[in-house]
Amino acid sequence: MNICFLMYPWEQIDPENDTSLALIKECTKRGHGVALCSPANLTIRNSVTNAFCQVVGRMEKVPATLKSFYNKAQLREEMLPLAGFDVLFMRANPPLDPIMLNFLDSVKDDVFIINSLQGMREANNKLYTAAFGDSHSNIIPATHVSKNKSYLVKQIKESKSEKMILKPLNGFGGSGVILIEKSAMSNIKSLLDFYVTNADGSSNYVILQEYIEGADQGDVRILLLNGEPIGAMRRIPGSEDHRSNVTAGGSVAKHQLTKAEKALCKQIGPKLVNDGLYFVGIDVIGGKLVEVNVMSPGGITYMNKVYKTRLESKVIDFIESKVIDKLQAFDRRSRLRKTVEDA
């Protein structure tokens, strides 16, 4: 199997905790051909979509630790046609680059892409969680999305809670997430000016979300593969930050899924699979779905450490099975066509 990781640059990888690196290492260990490229390296040559890739050299013995693998990996640059790969693994950080998806549209029928382009288009920002909420469902916190600052101020004043969460629509890793309080209303208009209004006069959508009691104790990151949970961890905020993201100074601990969390996964899993979102990270607080992460969900390395497991093995097992299914379907169609042609 040949797999291309469409991701952030190699130099930006955290050699000890990076989920993408764990997946790359697992593929290399299994003898698969591995390449990686960033969205900026996509190109078209003679009407064929290519990428300037860094190809990971094959190893006789793959180092045991991520850091050793990262340090010993040999990369060589090649321009390669994307349709020649069996798999494209989307691991680019948000926000989603629509031009990148336009490049990939030309190969989506030739290569298994995880996650699917249409699914990424629908779910790349925090609005996707709204698809799981309705008048009969209480699995998402009350959420408001707007560019209208007066409307947002009104929602804050009318909220029954003294606290709310404000965050940019396309943030990731906890960046830009702040806790606001009614007792500081004099500062809120200034905050909205900063978040909503750009220097050039354009504006941004922001999310204003109900504060869930217990959020100060952290959230739960759950990784779902093909609609089923494969791992979970509790993320605990640091002493000087309300955010529980590890990149923001939070720590992690073991977590056993509650009955409510299992029911939540069962409820949203079929839609995720139907949308081609096979590898997803969800953030849950108090049994409520806060975010769906579909571009480069992380957490594998941390879960591996606290549970002494290797979740990347399950992910690559799944991808291998999808490639086999695709090849078998192609062979079957070829045989049936030949039967018709020979009739």
ZIFENJO-V382801 format. One record per backbone hydrogen bond with DSSP energy under -0.5 kcal/mol. CO is the residue of the C=O (numbers start at 1). NH is the residue of the N-H. Records with the same first field share a line. If there is no record, write none. Layout:
BEGIN
CO = NH ; NH
END
This chain:
BEGIN
1 = 33
2 = 86 ; 87
3 = 5 ; 35
4 = 6 ; 89
5 = 7 ; 37
6 = 91 ; 92
9 = 12
10 = 13
13 = 15
14 = 17 ; 18
18 = 22
19 = 23
20 = 24
21 = 25
22 = 26
23 = 27
24 = 28
25 = 29
26 = 30
27 = 32
28 = 31
33 = 3
34 = 56
35 = 5
36 = 54
37 = 7
38 = 41
39 = 42
41 = 52
43 = 50
45 = 48
48 = 45
49 = 82 ; 83
50 = 43
51 = 53 ; 80
53 = 55 ; 78
54 = 36
55 = 57 ; 76
56 = 34
65 = 69
66 = 70
67 = 71
68 = 72
69 = 73
73 = 75
74 = 57
76 = 55
78 = 53 ; 80
80 = 51
81 = 84
82 = 85
86 = 112
87 = 4 ; 89
88 = 90 ; 114
89 = 6 ; 91
91 = 8
96 = 98
97 = 101
98 = 102
99 = 103
100 = 104
101 = 105
103 = 106
104 = 107 ; 108
105 = 108
107 = 110 ; 111
111 = 113
112 = 88
114 = 90
116 = 120
117 = 121
118 = 122
119 = 123
120 = 124
125 = 128
126 = 129
127 = 130
128 = 131
129 = 132
130 = 133
134 = 137
139 = 289
142 = 210
144 = 208
146 = 206
147 = 149
148 = 152
149 = 153
150 = 154
151 = 155
152 = 156
153 = 157
154 = 158
155 = 159
156 = 159
162 = 182
163 = 211
164 = 180
165 = 209
166 = 178
167 = 207
168 = 171
169 = 126
172 = 175
174 = 177
176 = 178
178 = 166 ; 180
180 = 164
181 = 184
182 = 185
184 = 187 ; 188
185 = 188 ; 189
187 = 191
188 = 192
189 = 193
190 = 194
191 = 195
192 = 196 ; 197
193 = 197
196 = 204
198 = 201
202 = 198
205 = 169
206 = 146
207 = 167 ; 209
208 = 144
209 = 165
211 = 213
212 = 215
214 = 217
215 = 218
219 = 235
220 = 222 ; 284
221 = 233
222 = 224 ; 282
223 = 230 ; 231
224 = 280
225 = 228
228 = 225
231 = 223
232 = 255
233 = 221
234 = 236 ; 253
235 = 219
236 = 251
238 = 241
243 = 238
245 = 248 ; 250
246 = 249
251 = 236
253 = 234
255 = 257
258 = 262
259 = 263
260 = 264
261 = 265
262 = 266
263 = 267
264 = 268
265 = 269
266 = 270
268 = 272
269 = 273
270 = 274
271 = 275
272 = 277
273 = 276
276 = 116 ; 278
278 = 226 ; 280
280 = 224
281 = 293
282 = 222
283 = 290 ; 291
284 = 220
285 = 288
288 = 285
289 = 141
291 = 283
292 = 294
293 = 281
299 = 303
300 = 304
301 = 305
302 = 306
303 = 307
304 = 308 ; 309
310 = 313 ; 314
311 = 314 ; 315
312 = 316
313 = 317
314 = 318
315 = 319
316 = 320
317 = 321
318 = 322
319 = 323
320 = 324
321 = 325
322 = 326
323 = 327
324 = 328
325 = 329
326 = 330
327 = 331
328 = 332
329 = 333
330 = 334
331 = 335
332 = 336
333 = 337
334 = 338
335 = 339
336 = 340
337 = 341
338 = 342
339 = 343
340 = 343
END
